Amino acid sequence: MNLKKYIETYGTATAKRVAEEAGTNYAYLSQVAYGHRKAGALLAQKISQSTNNEVQLHEIRPDIYLQSEQGAA
């Protein structure tokens, strides 16, 4: 599931929790979700972890992470 879909599915409260756990704020997370900003590699990892890997690394940064790398990260 991509980050935009995750936010739409689980709502703002959950997205705010994910942002806090990932060390960012909801506004930045939303900008990443809607393609206005790119998450750095470390933030992408933290977002993925905070969503229990429902949002996978390759969905946040396909230019850095290949789909097959998810298990390796």
Gaussian input, Z-matrix of N, CA and C with variables (Angstrom, degrees):
# hf/3-21g

backbone

0 1
 N
 C     1     B1
 C     2     B2     1     A1
 N     3     B3     2     A2     1     D1
 C     4     B4     3     A3     2     D2
 C     5     B5     4     A4     3     D3
 N     6     B6     5     A5     4     D4
 C     7     B7     6     A6     5     D5
 C     8     B8     7     A7     6     D6
 N     9     B9     8     A8     7     D7
 C    10    B10     9     A9     8     D8
 C    11    B11    10    A10     9     D9
 N    12    B12    11    A11    10    D10
 C    13    B13    12    A12    11    D11
 C    14    B14    13    A13    12    D12
 N    15    B15    14    A14    13    D13
 C    16    B16    15    A15    14    D14
 C    17    B17    16    A16    15    D15
 N    18    B18    17    A17    16    D16
 C    19    B19    18    A18    17    D17
 C    20    B20    19    A19    18    D18
 N    21    B21    20    A20    19    D19
 C    22    B22    21    A21    20    D20
 C    23    B23    22    A22    21    D21
 N    24    B24    23    A23    22    D22
 C    25    B25    24    A24    23    D23
 C    26    B26    25    A25    24    D24
 N    27    B27    26    A26    25    D25
 C    28    B28    27    A27    26    D26
 C    29    B29    28    A28    27    D27
 N    30    B30    29    A29    28    D28
 C    31    B31    30    A30    29    D29
 C    32    B32    31    A31    30    D30
 N    33    B33    32    A32    31    D31
 C    34    B34    33    A33    32    D32
 C    35    B35    34    A34    33    D33
 N    36    B36    35    A35    34    D34
 C    37    B37    36    A36    35    D35
 C    38    B38    37    A37    36    D36
 N    39    B39    38    A38    37    D37
 C    40    B40    39    A39    38    D38
 C    41    B41    40    A40    39    D39
 N    42    B42    41    A41    40    D40
 C    43    B43    42    A42    41    D41
 C    44    B44    43    A43    42    D42
 N    45    B45    44    A44    43    D43
 C    46    B46    45    A45    44    D44
 C    47    B47    46    A46    45    D45
 N    48    B48    47    A47    46    D46
 C    49    B49    48    A48    47    D47
 C    50    B50    49    A49    48    D48
 N    51    B51    50    A50    49    D49
 C    52    B52    51    A51    50    D50
 C    53    B53    52    A52    51    D51
 N    54    B54    53    A53    52    D52
 C    55    B55    54    A54    53    D53
 C    56    B56    55    A55    54    D54
 N    57    B57    56    A56    55    D55
 C    58    B58    57    A57    56    D56
 C    59    B59    58    A58    57    D57
 N    60    B60    59    A59    58    D58
 C    61    B61    60    A60    59    D59
 C    62    B62    61    A61    60    D60
 N    63    B63    62    A62    61    D61
 C    64    B64    63    A63    62    D62
 C    65    B65    64    A64    63    D63
 N    66    B66    65    A65    64    D64
 C    67    B67    66    A66    65    D65
 C    68    B68    67    A67    66    D66
 N    69    B69    68    A68    67    D67
 C    70    B70    69    A69    68    D68
 C    71    B71    70    A70    69    D69
 N    72    B72    71    A71    70    D70
 C    73    B73    72    A72    71    D71
 C    74    B74    73    A73    72    D72
 N    75    B75    74    A74    73    D73
 C    76    B76    75    A75    74    D74
 C    77    B77    76    A76    75    D75
 N    78    B78    77    A77    76    D76
 C    79    B79    78    A78    77    D77
 C    80    B80    79    A79    78    D78
 N    81    B81    80    A80    79    D79
 C    82    B82    81    A81    80    D80
 C    83    B83    82    A82    81    D81
 N    84    B84    83    A83    82    D82
 C    85    B85    84    A84    83    D83
 C    86    B86    85    A85    84    D84
 N    87    B87    86    A86    85    D85
 C    88    B88    87    A87    86    D86
 C    89    B89    88    A88    87    D87
 N    90    B90    89    A89    88    D88
 C    91    B91    90    A90    89    D89
 C    92    B92    91    A91    90    D90
 N    93    B93    92    A92    91    D91
 C    94    B94    93    A93    92    D92
 C    95    B95    94    A94    93    D93
 N    96    B96    95    A95    94    D94
 C    97    B97    96    A96    95    D95
 C    98    B98    97    A97    96    D96
 N    99    B99    98    A98    97    D97
 C   100   B100    99    A99    98    D98
 C   101   B101   100   A100    99    D99
 N   102   B102   101   A101   100   D100
 C   103   B103   102   A102   101   D101
 C   104   B104   103   A103   102   D102
 N   105   B105   104   A104   103   D103
 C   106   B106   105   A105   104   D104
 C   107   B107   106   A106   105   D105
 N   108   B108   107   A107   106   D106
 C   109   B109   108   A108   107   D107
 C   110   B110   109   A109   108   D108
 N   111   B111   110   A110   109   D109
 C   112   B112   111   A111   110   D110
 C   113   B113   112   A112   111   D111
 N   114   B114   113   A113   112   D112
 C   115   B115   114   A114   113   D113
 C   116   B116   115   A115   114   D114
 N   117   B117   116   A116   115   D115
 C   118   B118   117   A117   116   D116
 C   119   B119   118   A118   117   D117
 N   120   B120   119   A119   118   D118
 C   121   B121   120   A120   119   D119
 C   122   B122   121   A121   120   D120
 N   123   B123   122   A122   121   D121
 C   124   B124   123   A123   122   D122
 C   125   B125   124   A124   123   D123
 N   126   B126   125   A125   124   D124
 C   127   B127   126   A126   125   D125
 C   128   B128   127   A127   126   D126
 N   129   B129   128   A128   127   D127
 C   130   B130   129   A129   128   D128
 C   131   B131   130   A130   129   D129
 N   132   B132   131   A131   130   D130
 C   133   B133   132   A132   131   D131
 C   134   B134   133   A133   132   D132
 N   135   B135   134   A134   133   D133
 C   136   B136   135   A135   134   D134
 C   137   B137   136   A136   135   D135
 N   138   B138   137   A137   136   D136
 C   139   B139   138   A138   137   D137
 C   140   B140   139   A139   138   D138
 N   141   B141   140   A140   139   D139
 C   142   B142   141   A141   140   D140
 C   143   B143   142   A142   141   D141
 N   144   B144   143   A143   142   D142
 C   145   B145   144   A144   143   D143
 C   146   B146   145   A145   144   D144
 N   147   B147   146   A146   145   D145
 C   148   B148   147   A147   146   D146
 C   149   B149   148   A148   147   D147
 N   150   B150   149   A149   148   D148
 C   151   B151   150   A150   149   D149
 C   152   B152   151   A151   150   D150
 N   153   B153   152   A152   151   D151
 C   154   B154   153   A153   152   D152
 C   155   B155   154   A154   153   D153
 N   156   B156   155   A155   154   D154
 C   157   B157   156   A156   155   D155
 C   158   B158   157   A157   156   D156
 N   159   B159   158   A158   157   D157
 C   160   B160   159   A159   158   D158
 C   161   B161   160   A160   159   D159
 N   162   B162   161   A161   160   D160
 C   163   B163   162   A162   161   D161
 C   164   B164   163   A163   162   D162
 N   165   B165   164   A164   163   D163
 C   166   B166   165   A165   164   D164
 C   167   B167   166   A166   165   D165
 N   168   B168   167   A167   166   D166
 C   169   B169   168   A168   167   D167
 C   170   B170   169   A169   168   D168
 N   171   B171   170   A170   169   D169
 C   172   B172   171   A171   170   D170
 C   173   B173   172   A172   171   D171
 N   174   B174   173   A173   172   D172
 C   175   B175   174   A174   173   D173
 C   176   B176   175   A175   174   D174
 N   177   B177   176   A176   175   D175
 C   178   B178   177   A177   176   D176
 C   179   B179   178   A178   177   D177
 N   180   B180   179   A179   178   D178
 C   181   B181   180   A180   179   D179
 C   182   B182   181   A181   180   D180
 N   183   B183   182   A182   181   D181
 C   184   B184   183   A183   182   D182
 C   185   B185   184   A184   183   D183
 N   186   B186   185   A185   184   D184
 C   187   B187   186   A186   185   D185
 C   188   B188   187   A187   186   D186
 N   189   B189   188   A188   187   D187
 C   190   B190   189   A189   188   D188
 C   191   B191   190   A190   189   D189
 N   192   B192   191   A191   190   D190
 C   193   B193   192   A192   191   D191
 C   194   B194   193   A193   192   D192
 N   195   B195   194   A194   193   D193
 C   196   B196   195   A195   194   D194
 C   197   B197   196   A196   195   D195
 N   198   B198   197   A197   196   D196
 C   199   B199   198   A198   197   D197
 C   200   B200   199   A199   198   D198
 N   201   B201   200   A200   199   D199
 C   202   B202   201   A201   200   D200
 C   203   B203   202   A202   201   D201
 N   204   B204   203   A203   202   D202
 C   205   B205   204   A204   203   D203
 C   206   B206   205   A205   204   D204
 N   207   B207   206   A206   205   D205
 C   208   B208   207   A207   206   D206
 C   209   B209   208   A208   207   D207
 N   210   B210   209   A209   208   D208
 C   211   B211   210   A210   209   D209
 C   212   B212   211   A211   210   D210
 N   213   B213   212   A212   211   D211
 C   214   B214   213   A213   212   D212
 C   215   B215   214   A214   213   D213
 N   216   B216   215   A215   214   D214
 C   217   B217   216   A216   215   D215
 C   218   B218   217   A217   216   D216

   B1=1.4498
   B2=1.5314
   B3=1.3271
   B4=1.4568
   B5=1.5272
   B6=1.3245
   B7=1.4536
   B8=1.5263
   B9=1.3060
   B10=1.4638
   B11=1.5260
   B12=1.3126
   B13=1.4654
   B14=1.5336
   B15=1.3198
   B16=1.4698
   B17=1.5282
   B18=1.3273
   B19=1.4589
   B20=1.5211
   B21=1.3285
   B22=1.4634
   B23=1.5288
   B24=1.3193
   B25=1.4632
   B26=1.5223
   B27=1.3238
   B28=1.4629
   B29=1.5264
   B30=1.3139
   B31=1.4555
   B32=1.5203
   B33=1.3173
   B34=1.4580
   B35=1.5225
   B36=1.3062
   B37=1.4700
   B38=1.5271
   B39=1.3136
   B40=1.4607
   B41=1.5222
   B42=1.3218
   B43=1.4645
   B44=1.5244
   B45=1.3213
   B46=1.4699
   B47=1.5237
   B48=1.3375
   B49=1.4662
   B50=1.5199
   B51=1.3278
   B52=1.4727
   B53=1.5243
   B54=1.3234
   B55=1.4637
   B56=1.5254
   B57=1.3221
   B58=1.4584
   B59=1.5248
   B60=1.3279
   B61=1.4735
   B62=1.5220
   B63=1.3260
   B64=1.4622
   B65=1.5259
   B66=1.3332
   B67=1.4537
   B68=1.5151
   B69=1.3075
   B70=1.4608
   B71=1.5230
   B72=1.3156
   B73=1.4551
   B74=1.5275
   B75=1.3168
   B76=1.4566
   B77=1.5290
   B78=1.3239
   B79=1.4665
   B80=1.5310
   B81=1.3311
   B82=1.4594
   B83=1.5244
   B84=1.3227
   B85=1.4663
   B86=1.5251
   B87=1.3120
   B88=1.4533
   B89=1.5282
   B90=1.3294
   B91=1.4605
   B92=1.5194
   B93=1.3165
   B94=1.4683
   B95=1.5318
   B96=1.3260
   B97=1.4629
   B98=1.5236
   B99=1.3204
   B100=1.4551
   B101=1.5251
   B102=1.3367
   B103=1.4573
   B104=1.5121
   B105=1.3313
   B106=1.4595
   B107=1.5245
   B108=1.3209
   B109=1.4628
   B110=1.5199
   B111=1.3340
   B112=1.4629
   B113=1.5177
   B114=1.3057
   B115=1.4618
   B116=1.5176
   B117=1.3098
   B118=1.4536
   B119=1.5206
   B120=1.3076
   B121=1.4671
   B122=1.5295
   B123=1.3326
   B124=1.4640
   B125=1.5309
   B126=1.3296
   B127=1.4595
   B128=1.5239
   B129=1.3131
   B130=1.4697
   B131=1.5283
   B132=1.3219
   B133=1.4648
   B134=1.5223
   B135=1.3217
   B136=1.4643
   B137=1.5276
   B138=1.3224
   B139=1.4737
   B140=1.5165
   B141=1.3131
   B142=1.4557
   B143=1.5268
   B144=1.3224
   B145=1.4681
   B146=1.5301
   B147=1.3226
   B148=1.4678
   B149=1.5197
   B150=1.3217
   B151=1.4687
   B152=1.5225
   B153=1.3309
   B154=1.4707
   B155=1.5196
   B156=1.3219
   B157=1.4667
   B158=1.5268
   B159=1.3356
   B160=1.4682
   B161=1.5234
   B162=1.3244
   B163=1.4609
   B164=1.5192
   B165=1.3063
   B166=1.4601
   B167=1.5240
   B168=1.3135
   B169=1.4613
   B170=1.5221
   B171=1.3023
   B172=1.4661
   B173=1.5221
   B174=1.3287
   B175=1.4615
   B176=1.5327
   B177=1.3117
   B178=1.4611
   B179=1.5252
   B180=1.3219
   B181=1.4627
   B182=1.5219
   B183=1.3294
   B184=1.4653
   B185=1.5267
   B186=1.3417
   B187=1.4594
   B188=1.5285
   B189=1.3188
   B190=1.4670
   B191=1.5241
   B192=1.3284
   B193=1.4561
   B194=1.5279
   B195=1.2909
   B196=1.4634
   B197=1.5049
   B198=1.2946
   B199=1.4724
   B200=1.5147
   B201=1.3014
   B202=1.4656
   B203=1.5234
   B204=1.3340
   B205=1.4600
   B206=1.5152
   B207=1.3189
   B208=1.4608
   B209=1.5229
   B210=1.3116
   B211=1.4561
   B212=1.5131
   B213=1.3205
   B214=1.4568
   B215=1.5135
   B216=1.3208
   B217=1.4705
   B218=1.5033
   A1=107.29
   A2=117.22
   A3=118.20
   A4=109.98
   A5=116.35
   A6=121.43
   A7=111.83
   A8=117.64
   A9=120.91
   A10=110.49
   A11=117.10
   A12=122.05
   A13=110.10
   A14=116.75
   A15=120.99
   A16=110.11
   A17=116.77
   A18=120.83
   A19=110.83
   A20=116.81
   A21=120.28
   A22=111.67
   A23=117.33
   A24=122.23
   A25=112.04
   A26=116.99
   A27=121.14
   A28=114.80
   A29=117.81
   A30=120.99
   A31=114.92
   A32=113.15
   A33=121.76
   A34=112.95
   A35=118.26
   A36=120.65
   A37=110.74
   A38=117.01
   A39=120.81
   A40=110.36
   A41=116.94
   A42=120.62
   A43=110.87
   A44=117.31
   A45=120.48
   A46=111.08
   A47=116.98
   A48=120.78
   A49=110.27
   A50=116.45
   A51=121.20
   A52=109.77
   A53=116.81
   A54=121.00
   A55=110.67
   A56=116.77
   A57=120.91
   A58=111.13
   A59=116.84
   A60=120.49
   A61=111.38
   A62=116.62
   A63=121.00
   A64=112.36
   A65=116.59
   A66=119.90
   A67=113.84
   A68=117.13
   A69=121.56
   A70=108.27
   A71=116.91
   A72=119.47
   A73=109.79
   A74=115.45
   A75=120.71
   A76=112.09
   A77=117.16
   A78=120.04
   A79=110.71
   A80=116.81
   A81=120.04
   A82=110.90
   A83=116.42
   A84=120.78
   A85=110.01
   A86=117.13
   A87=122.38
   A88=111.03
   A89=116.73
   A90=120.43
   A91=111.26
   A92=116.78
   A93=120.92
   A94=109.69
   A95=116.32
   A96=121.36
   A97=112.39
   A98=116.75
   A99=121.00
   A100=113.59
   A101=116.66
   A102=120.98
   A103=116.36
   A104=117.98
   A105=120.75
   A106=112.58
   A107=116.39
   A108=123.43
   A109=108.36
   A110=115.44
   A111=120.73
   A112=108.64
   A113=115.35
   A114=120.28
   A115=108.47
   A116=116.71
   A117=119.97
   A118=109.30
   A119=116.13
   A120=120.88
   A121=112.10
   A122=117.14
   A123=120.47
   A124=111.14
   A125=117.24
   A126=119.95
   A127=110.24
   A128=117.79
   A129=120.72
   A130=110.22
   A131=116.53
   A132=120.58
   A133=110.78
   A134=116.71
   A135=120.51
   A136=111.51
   A137=117.10
   A138=120.45
   A139=109.60
   A140=116.74
   A141=120.92
   A142=110.84
   A143=116.88
   A144=121.18
   A145=111.16
   A146=116.60
   A147=121.19
   A148=112.75
   A149=116.69
   A150=121.02
   A151=111.04
   A152=116.52
   A153=121.73
   A154=111.04
   A155=115.71
   A156=124.92
   A157=114.01
   A158=117.26
   A159=118.67
   A160=109.47
   A161=115.94
   A162=121.56
   A163=105.53
   A164=116.35
   A165=120.47
   A166=111.17
   A167=114.78
   A168=121.13
   A169=112.70
   A170=117.69
   A171=120.17
   A172=112.12
   A173=117.44
   A174=120.40
   A175=111.11
   A176=116.71
   A177=121.30
   A178=110.08
   A179=117.07
   A180=122.14
   A181=110.94
   A182=117.75
   A183=120.50
   A184=113.08
   A185=116.92
   A186=120.36
   A187=111.98
   A188=117.78
   A189=122.12
   A190=111.03
   A191=116.34
   A192=121.07
   A193=110.95
   A194=115.32
   A195=120.61
   A196=109.03
   A197=116.97
   A198=120.84
   A199=110.82
   A200=119.18
   A201=122.51
   A202=112.66
   A203=119.03
   A204=122.45
   A205=113.15
   A206=119.16
   A207=121.62
   A208=112.01
   A209=117.41
   A210=120.18
   A211=112.82
   A212=117.28
   A213=121.52
   A214=112.55
   A215=118.19
   A216=120.27
   A217=113.14
   D1=136.69
   D2=177.62
   D3=-82.04
   D4=167.22
   D5=-173.81
   D6=-64.36
   D7=-39.21
   D8=178.23
   D9=-59.76
   D10=-47.29
   D11=179.31
   D12=-63.79
   D13=-38.87
   D14=178.55
   D15=-58.88
   D16=-47.84
   D17=-179.86
   D18=-64.17
   D19=-42.73
   D20=179.02
   D21=-64.51
   D22=-35.28
   D23=-178.37
   D24=-75.03
   D25=-47.65
   D26=-172.44
   D27=-97.50
   D28=-14.47
   D29=174.90
   D30=91.17
   D31=171.71
   D32=-175.38
   D33=-64.45
   D34=-40.72
   D35=-177.96
   D36=-60.23
   D37=-44.71
   D38=178.39
   D39=-66.51
   D40=-41.14
   D41=179.12
   D42=-62.97
   D43=-37.71
   D44=176.96
   D45=-64.71
   D46=-38.27
   D47=176.58
   D48=-64.22
   D49=-44.86
   D50=178.67
   D51=-59.55
   D52=-46.35
   D53=179.92
   D54=-59.08
   D55=-46.38
   D56=-179.73
   D57=-62.04
   D58=-45.80
   D59=179.20
   D60=-63.69
   D61=-31.96
   D62=-178.68
   D63=-83.58
   D64=-6.94
   D65=177.49
   D66=84.78
   D67=26.88
   D68=177.51
   D69=-134.01
   D70=-169.93
   D71=177.67
   D72=-116.90
   D73=166.59
   D74=-176.32
   D75=-61.02
   D76=-38.58
   D77=-178.70
   D78=-60.24
   D79=-45.14
   D80=179.98
   D81=-67.54
   D82=-42.57
   D83=178.57
   D84=-58.52
   D85=-42.69
   D86=178.96
   D87=-63.63
   D88=-40.32
   D89=177.91
   D90=-64.08
   D91=-37.62
   D92=175.62
   D93=-65.16
   D94=-45.65
   D95=-178.05
   D96=-59.74
   D97=-38.40
   D98=-176.17
   D99=-95.81
   D100=8.81
   D101=172.78
   D102=81.42
   D103=14.29
   D104=179.61
   D105=-87.02
   D106=-20.34
   D107=177.36
   D108=-138.99
   D109=161.00
   D110=173.95
   D111=-111.21
   D112=136.63
   D113=174.00
   D114=-77.39
   D115=140.82
   D116=172.32
   D117=-68.52
   D118=169.13
   D119=-177.71
   D120=-58.32
   D121=-44.02
   D122=-178.91
   D123=-67.62
   D124=-42.43
   D125=178.19
   D126=-64.08
   D127=-39.79
   D128=177.64
   D129=-58.36
   D130=-42.67
   D131=178.82
   D132=-63.63
   D133=-43.23
   D134=-179.23
   D135=-66.59
   D136=-38.80
   D137=177.40
   D138=-63.25
   D139=-46.84
   D140=179.84
   D141=-58.93
   D142=-45.32
   D143=178.90
   D144=-63.62
   D145=-40.47
   D146=-177.80
   D147=-69.40
   D148=-20.17
   D149=177.40
   D150=-99.35
   D151=14.25
   D152=-176.34
   D153=54.25
   D154=38.30
   D155=178.90
   D156=63.35
   D157=16.98
   D158=172.79
   D159=-67.20
   D160=-35.16
   D161=171.90
   D162=-101.81
   D163=111.61
   D164=-174.09
   D165=-88.85
   D166=157.80
   D167=-176.60
   D168=-53.90
   D169=-44.27
   D170=-177.14
   D171=-67.14
   D172=-18.95
   D173=177.13
   D174=-82.40
   D175=-24.99
   D176=178.41
   D177=-86.24
   D178=-46.31
   D179=-178.35
   D180=-135.56
   D181=75.86
   D182=179.98
   D183=-64.12
   D184=-18.54
   D185=177.99
   D186=-76.54
   D187=-16.68
   D188=179.37
   D189=-107.84
   D190=-45.52
   D191=-173.00
   D192=-110.53
   D193=127.46
   D194=172.66
   D195=-82.92
   D196=156.53
   D197=-178.44
   D198=-56.92
   D199=-39.32
   D200=-177.29
   D201=-71.73
   D202=-13.10
   D203=-178.76
   D204=-83.24
   D205=-7.79
   D206=-174.85
   D207=-53.70
   D208=-45.00
   D209=-178.46
   D210=-70.32
   D211=-23.24
   D212=-177.29
   D213=-81.54
   D214=-18.34
   D215=-174.47
   D216=-82.60

